[in-house]
Amino acid sequence: MSDDNAGNSEKVKMLTADGKLVEIDKAVLEEVSKKQKSTNKEIYDWMQNPSKRKL
């Protein structure tokens, strides 16, 4: 596996949800962190939750 940018990009170490240690490009992490996050209300509205049923 060849990488044209080998040595040019800064890497950061992160843990995956299943506990594996991985290295990713710092630029990728910075791009993802700029995206708008969902609010709790947006998630609640999106969920199909029995507690949302109207009585």
DRENKOL-920468 format. One record per atom (N, C-alpha, C): residue number from 1; residue in three letters; atom name; x, y, z. Coordinates in steps of 0.2 Angstrom, whole numbers, plus 2048, in hexadecimal, padded with zeros to 3 digits. Layout:
BEGIN
+-----+------+------+-----+-----+-----+
:  nr : rest : atom :  xx :  yy :  zz :
+-----+------+------+-----+-----+-----+
: NUM :  ALA :   CA :   X :   Y :   Z :
...
+-----+------+------+-----+-----+-----+
This chain:
BEGIN
+-----+------+------+-----+-----+-----+
:  nr : rest : atom :  xx :  yy :  zz :
+-----+------+------+-----+-----+-----+
:   1 :  MET :    N : 804 : 7FA : 800 :
:   1 :  MET :   CA : 800 : 800 : 800 :
:   1 :  MET :    C : 804 : 806 : 800 :
:   2 :  SER :    N : 804 : 80A : 7FB :
:   2 :  SER :   CA : 808 : 810 : 7FA :
:   2 :  SER :    C : 804 : 816 : 7FC :
:   3 :  ASP :    N : 808 : 81B : 7FF :
:   3 :  ASP :   CA : 804 : 821 : 801 :
:   3 :  ASP :    C : 808 : 827 : 7FE :
:   4 :  ASP :    N : 805 : 82B : 7FA :
:   4 :  ASP :   CA : 809 : 830 : 7F7 :
:   4 :  ASP :    C : 80B : 836 : 7FC :
:   5 :  ASN :    N : 807 : 836 : 801 :
:   5 :  ASN :   CA : 808 : 83C : 806 :
:   5 :  ASN :    C : 80C : 839 : 80C :
:   6 :  ALA :    N : 80F : 833 : 80B :
:   6 :  ALA :   CA : 813 : 830 : 811 :
:   6 :  ALA :    C : 818 : 835 : 814 :
:   7 :  GLY :    N : 817 : 836 : 81A :
:   7 :  GLY :   CA : 81C : 83B : 81E :
:   7 :  GLY :    C : 81A : 842 : 81E :
:   8 :  ASN :    N : 815 : 844 : 819 :
:   8 :  ASN :   CA : 813 : 84B : 818 :
:   8 :  ASN :    C : 80E : 84D : 81D :
:   9 :  SER :    N : 809 : 848 : 81F :
:   9 :  SER :   CA : 804 : 84A : 823 :
:   9 :  SER :    C : 805 : 848 : 82A :
:  10 :  GLU :    N : 802 : 84C : 82F :
:  10 :  GLU :   CA : 803 : 84A : 836 :
:  10 :  GLU :    C : 7FD : 845 : 838 :
:  11 :  LYS :    N : 7FF : 840 : 83B :
:  11 :  LYS :   CA : 7FA : 83B : 83E :
:  11 :  LYS :    C : 7F8 : 83C : 845 :
:  12 :  VAL :    N : 7F2 : 83A : 847 :
:  12 :  VAL :   CA : 7F0 : 83A : 84E :
:  12 :  VAL :    C : 7EE : 833 : 84F :
:  13 :  LYS :    N : 7EE : 831 : 855 :
:  13 :  LYS :   CA : 7EC : 82A : 857 :
:  13 :  LYS :    C : 7E5 : 82B : 85B :
:  14 :  MET :    N : 7E1 : 826 : 859 :
:  14 :  MET :   CA : 7DA : 826 : 85C :
:  14 :  MET :    C : 7D8 : 81F : 85D :
:  15 :  LEU :    N : 7D3 : 81F : 862 :
:  15 :  LEU :   CA : 7D0 : 818 : 863 :
:  15 :  LEU :    C : 7C9 : 818 : 85F :
:  16 :  THR :    N : 7C8 : 812 : 85C :
:  16 :  THR :   CA : 7C2 : 811 : 859 :
:  16 :  THR :    C : 7BD : 80E : 85E :
:  17 :  ALA :    N : 7B7 : 80E : 85C :
:  17 :  ALA :   CA : 7B1 : 80C : 861 :
:  17 :  ALA :    C : 7B2 : 805 : 864 :
:  18 :  ASP :    N : 7B6 : 801 : 860 :
:  18 :  ASP :   CA : 7B7 : 7FA : 862 :
:  18 :  ASP :    C : 7BE : 7F9 : 866 :
:  19 :  GLY :    N : 7C1 : 7FF : 867 :
:  19 :  GLY :   CA : 7C7 : 7FF : 86B :
:  19 :  GLY :    C : 7CE : 7FE : 867 :
:  20 :  LYS :    N : 7CE : 7FE : 861 :
:  20 :  LYS :   CA : 7D4 : 7FE : 85D :
:  20 :  LYS :    C : 7D7 : 805 : 85C :
:  21 :  LEU :    N : 7DE : 805 : 85D :
:  21 :  LEU :   CA : 7E2 : 80B : 85C :
:  21 :  LEU :    C : 7E3 : 80C : 855 :
:  22 :  VAL :    N : 7E2 : 812 : 852 :
:  22 :  VAL :   CA : 7E3 : 813 : 84B :
:  22 :  VAL :    C : 7E6 : 81A : 84A :
:  23 :  GLU :    N : 7EA : 81B : 844 :
:  23 :  GLU :   CA : 7EC : 821 : 843 :
:  23 :  GLU :    C : 7E9 : 824 : 83D :
:  24 :  ILE :    N : 7E7 : 82B : 83D :
:  24 :  ILE :   CA : 7E4 : 82E : 838 :
:  24 :  ILE :    C : 7E7 : 835 : 837 :
:  25 :  ASP :    N : 7E6 : 837 : 831 :
:  25 :  ASP :   CA : 7E9 : 83E : 82F :
:  25 :  ASP :    C : 7E5 : 843 : 833 :
:  26 :  LYS :    N : 7E9 : 848 : 836 :
:  26 :  LYS :   CA : 7E7 : 84D : 83A :
:  26 :  LYS :    C : 7E2 : 851 : 836 :
:  27 :  ALA :    N : 7E3 : 852 : 82F :
:  27 :  ALA :   CA : 7DF : 856 : 82B :
:  27 :  ALA :    C : 7D8 : 853 : 82A :
:  28 :  VAL :    N : 7D7 : 84D : 82A :
:  28 :  VAL :   CA : 7D1 : 849 : 82A :
:  28 :  VAL :    C : 7CD : 84B : 830 :
:  29 :  LEU :    N : 7D0 : 84A : 836 :
:  29 :  LEU :   CA : 7CD : 84C : 83D :
:  29 :  LEU :    C : 7CB : 853 : 83D :
:  30 :  GLU :    N : 7CF : 858 : 83A :
:  30 :  GLU :   CA : 7CD : 85F : 83B :
:  30 :  GLU :    C : 7C7 : 860 : 836 :
:  31 :  GLU :    N : 7C7 : 85D : 830 :
:  31 :  GLU :   CA : 7C1 : 85E : 82C :
:  31 :  GLU :    C : 7BA : 85B : 82F :
:  32 :  VAL :    N : 7BB : 855 : 832 :
:  32 :  VAL :   CA : 7B5 : 852 : 835 :
:  32 :  VAL :    C : 7B2 : 857 : 83B :
:  33 :  SER :    N : 7B7 : 85A : 83F :
:  33 :  SER :   CA : 7B5 : 85E : 845 :
:  33 :  SER :    C : 7B2 : 864 : 843 :
:  34 :  LYS :    N : 7B3 : 866 : 83C :
:  34 :  LYS :   CA : 7AF : 86C : 83A :
:  34 :  LYS :    C : 7A8 : 86C : 838 :
:  35 :  LYS :    N : 7A6 : 865 : 837 :
:  35 :  LYS :   CA : 79F : 864 : 836 :
:  35 :  LYS :    C : 79A : 866 : 83B :
:  36 :  GLN :    N : 794 : 868 : 83A :
:  36 :  GLN :   CA : 78F : 869 : 83F :
:  36 :  GLN :    C : 78D : 863 : 842 :
:  37 :  LYS :    N : 78D : 863 : 849 :
:  37 :  LYS :   CA : 78A : 85D : 84C :
:  37 :  LYS :    C : 783 : 85D : 84D :
:  38 :  SER :    N : 780 : 858 : 84E :
:  38 :  SER :   CA : 778 : 857 : 84F :
:  38 :  SER :    C : 777 : 859 : 857 :
:  39 :  THR :    N : 772 : 85D : 858 :
:  39 :  THR :   CA : 770 : 85E : 85F :
:  39 :  THR :    C : 76C : 859 : 862 :
:  40 :  ASN :    N : 76B : 859 : 868 :
:  40 :  ASN :   CA : 767 : 853 : 86C :
:  40 :  ASN :    C : 760 : 853 : 869 :
:  41 :  LYS :    N : 75D : 859 : 868 :
:  41 :  LYS :   CA : 756 : 85A : 866 :
:  41 :  LYS :    C : 756 : 857 : 85F :
:  42 :  GLU :    N : 75B : 858 : 85A :
:  42 :  GLU :   CA : 75A : 855 : 854 :
:  42 :  GLU :    C : 75B : 84D : 854 :
:  43 :  ILE :    N : 75F : 84B : 858 :
:  43 :  ILE :   CA : 75F : 844 : 859 :
:  43 :  ILE :    C : 759 : 841 : 85C :
:  44 :  TYR :    N : 756 : 844 : 861 :
:  44 :  TYR :   CA : 750 : 842 : 864 :
:  44 :  TYR :    C : 74A : 842 : 85F :
:  45 :  ASP :    N : 74A : 847 : 85B :
:  45 :  ASP :   CA : 745 : 848 : 856 :
:  45 :  ASP :    C : 745 : 842 : 850 :
:  46 :  TRP :    N : 74C : 840 : 84F :
:  46 :  TRP :   CA : 74D : 83B : 84A :
:  46 :  TRP :    C : 74B : 834 : 84D :
:  47 :  MET :    N : 74C : 833 : 853 :
:  47 :  MET :   CA : 74B : 82C : 856 :
:  47 :  MET :    C : 744 : 82A : 856 :
:  48 :  GLN :    N : 743 : 824 : 855 :
:  48 :  GLN :   CA : 73C : 821 : 856 :
:  48 :  GLN :    C : 73C : 81E : 85D :
:  49 :  ASN :    N : 73A : 822 : 861 :
:  49 :  ASN :   CA : 73A : 820 : 868 :
:  49 :  ASN :    C : 733 : 820 : 86B :
:  50 :  PRO :    N : 731 : 81A : 86F :
:  50 :  PRO :   CA : 72B : 81A : 871 :
:  50 :  PRO :    C : 729 : 820 : 876 :
:  51 :  SER :    N : 72D : 823 : 879 :
:  51 :  SER :   CA : 72C : 828 : 87E :
:  51 :  SER :    C : 729 : 82E : 87A :
:  52 :  LYS :    N : 72A : 82F : 874 :
:  52 :  LYS :   CA : 728 : 834 : 870 :
:  52 :  LYS :    C : 720 : 834 : 86E :
:  53 :  ARG :    N : 71D : 82E : 86F :
:  53 :  ARG :   CA : 716 : 82D : 86D :
:  53 :  ARG :    C : 712 : 832 : 871 :
:  54 :  LYS :    N : 70D : 834 : 86D :
:  54 :  LYS :   CA : 708 : 839 : 870 :
:  54 :  LYS :    C : 703 : 835 : 873 :
:  55 :  LEU :    N : 701 : 836 : 879 :
:  55 :  LEU :   CA : 6FC : 833 : 87D :
:  55 :  LEU :    C : 6F5 : 835 : 87B :
+-----+------+------+-----+-----+-----+
